Amino acid sequence: MKGFTRCTSRVVPLLVDNIDTDQIIPARFLKVTDKLGLGDNLFADWRYGPDGKPRADFILNDAAVKGAGILLAGDNFGCGSSREHAPWALTGFGFRAVISTSFADIFSNNALKNGLLPVRLAAEDYRRVVALAAADPGAELTIDLPSQTVELPGGGRCSFPIDAFARTCLTEGVDELGYILKFAPAIEAYEITAGRE
């Protein structure tokens, strides 16, 4: 997985509360076991009409948001069933981070393990970001993971919490297994030494 240190991008506002994982990636797309192509089906029931054509009024179909790496979501993002496909679809579309006031725990854990940073802002800071996105849709934010801050245009900053181990893994671009495997030579050396005793 790609490591995360800083992401500078415009923000895509999707200010809907309680977006569940079935809305993020509908169940009919869960038959795959790899990530390839899931970004095309992100929010499929919202992005496409019954005829399969893109809905002109849905934000992700706006050409202006192409390449954006930050999704600005409503409260309680990623609730519902546990499915790793949800962060796969978000990263497949190109998002590196999602900003909200709260995330479902399972979604948050799955996101961190798959290179997607859930940025949980305090309500006041969240309102500042929402107002900024409304006033200037082209404005860019910078999310800095090592300092756990969101840098706003004009120099303002908002801080966000993250577990230290999750931050390390995401910065290094590894999941828990990848982190442990870094210590394989030391583990092997210990096993050899312990086996002689």
C-alpha positions in Angstrom: 0.0 0.0 0.0 1.1 3.5 -0.7 2.5 5.4 2.3 0.8 8.6 3.5 2.7 11.6 4.9 1.0 14.7 3.3 -1.9 15.2 0.9 -2.6 18.5 -0.7 -5.9 18.5 -2.6 -9.2 20.2 -3.2 -12.0 18.9 -1.1 -15.1 17.1 -2.5 -18.1 17.8 -0.2 -20.6 15.0 0.2 -22.3 16.4 3.3 -24.6 13.5 4.1 -24.8 12.0 7.6 -24.8 8.3 8.2 -23.4 7.2 4.9 -23.2 3.4 5.3 -20.9 1.0 3.6 -23.7 -0.3 1.3 -24.0 3.2 -0.1 -20.2 3.5 -0.5 -20.0 0.3 -2.4 -23.3 -1.6 -2.9 -23.4 -5.3 -2.0 -23.6 -6.5 -5.6 -20.0 -5.4 -6.2 -18.6 -7.5 -3.3 -18.0 -10.6 -5.2 -14.5 -9.6 -6.1 -11.5 -10.4 -3.9 -9.2 -7.7 -5.3 -9.4 -3.9 -5.5 -9.1 -3.5 -9.2 -12.0 -1.4 -10.7 -13.9 -0.8 -7.4 -13.4 2.9 -7.7 -15.7 2.8 -10.8 -18.5 1.5 -8.5 -18.0 4.0 -5.6 -21.4 5.3 -4.6 -22.8 3.5 -7.7 -26.5 3.9 -6.8 -26.0 7.7 -6.3 -23.6 8.2 -9.3 -25.5 6.3 -12.0 -29.2 6.2 -13.1 -31.2 3.0 -13.8 -29.9 3.2 -17.3 -26.3 3.1 -16.1 -25.6 6.7 -17.2 -23.8 9.1 -14.8 -26.2 11.4 -13.0 -25.2 15.0 -13.9 -26.2 16.3 -10.4 -24.0 14.0 -8.4 -20.7 15.6 -7.2 -18.4 12.7 -8.2 -19.5 13.1 -11.8 -18.4 16.7 -11.9 -15.3 17.0 -14.1 -14.0 19.6 -11.7 -13.5 17.1 -8.9 -11.4 14.7 -11.0 -8.2 13.9 -9.2 -9.3 15.2 -5.8 -7.9 13.3 -2.9 -10.0 14.5 0.0 -13.6 13.6 0.6 -15.5 15.8 3.1 -18.3 13.7 4.5 -21.1 14.1 7.0 -21.2 12.6 10.5 -21.0 8.9 11.2 -19.3 8.0 7.9 -18.9 4.3 7.1 -21.5 2.9 9.4 -23.3 -0.3 8.6 -21.8 -3.6 7.7 -18.1 -4.5 7.8 -16.6 -4.6 4.3 -13.1 -3.8 3.3 -14.4 -3.1 -0.1 -15.6 0.4 1.1 -12.1 1.8 1.6 -10.9 -0.1 -1.5 -13.6 1.7 -3.5 -12.7 5.1 -2.0 -8.9 4.7 -2.7 -9.7 3.2 -6.1 -11.5 6.4 -7.0 -8.4 8.4 -5.9 -9.3 9.5 -2.3 -6.4 9.4 0.2 -8.4 10.8 3.1 -12.0 11.3 4.4 -12.8 14.2 6.7 -15.8 13.8 9.1 -16.8 14.4 12.7 -17.0 10.7 13.4 -16.5 7.3 11.7 -17.8 3.9 12.4 -15.0 2.0 14.2 -14.9 -1.0 11.8 -14.7 1.3 8.8 -12.0 3.4 10.4 -9.9 0.4 11.1 -10.4 -1.0 7.6 -9.5 2.4 6.1 -6.3 2.7 8.1 -5.2 -0.8 7.0 -5.8 0.0 3.4 -4.1 3.4 3.0 -7.1 5.7 3.6 -6.8 8.2 6.3 -10.0 8.9 8.4 -9.6 12.5 9.7 -11.9 13.1 12.6 -12.3 16.8 13.3 -13.9 18.5 16.3 -17.3 20.0 15.4 -16.0 23.6 15.3 -13.1 22.8 13.0 -15.3 20.7 10.8 -17.7 23.7 10.4 -14.7 25.8 9.3 -13.8 23.3 6.6 -17.4 23.0 5.4 -17.6 26.8 5.2 -14.3 27.0 3.4 -15.4 24.4 0.8 -18.7 26.3 0.3 -17.0 29.7 -0.1 -14.3 28.5 -2.4 -15.0 25.1 -4.1 -11.5 25.1 -5.6 -9.7 25.7 -2.3 -7.0 23.1 -1.3 -6.3 21.7 2.1 -3.1 19.9 3.2 -3.4 17.0 5.5 -0.1 16.3 7.3 -0.1 13.0 9.0 3.1 13.3 11.0 1.8 16.5 12.7 -1.8 15.3 12.7 -3.0 18.5 11.3 -5.2 19.8 8.5 -3.7 23.0 7.1 -6.2 25.5 5.8 -5.6 28.2 3.1 -4.4 31.4 4.8 -2.5 29.5 7.5 -5.2 28.1 9.8 -4.7 24.6 11.2 -7.0 21.9 12.7 -5.7 19.0 14.7 -7.0 15.4 14.6 -6.4 12.3 16.7 -5.0 9.0 15.4 -3.6 6.0 17.1 0.2 6.1 17.1 0.7 2.6 15.7 -1.8 3.2 13.0 0.0 6.5 12.1 3.3 4.6 11.9 1.9 1.9 9.6 0.1 4.4 7.4 3.2 6.6 7.1 5.3 3.6 6.2 2.7 2.1 3.8 2.4 -1.2 5.7 -0.4 -3.1 7.5 0.2 -4.9 10.7 1.7 -8.0 9.0 4.0 -5.8 6.9 5.1 -4.0 10.1 5.9 -7.3 11.8 7.7 -8.6 8.7 10.2 -5.8 9.0 11.5 -7.6 12.1 11.9 -11.0 10.4 15.7 -11.0 10.5 15.7 -10.2 14.2 13.0 -12.9 14.9 14.9 -15.5 12.9 18.1 -14.6 14.7 16.4 -15.0 18.1 14.9 -18.3 17.0 18.3 -19.6 16.1 19.8 -18.4 19.3 16.9 -19.7 21.4 17.2 -23.1 19.6 20.8 -23.5 20.8 19.9 -23.0 24.5 
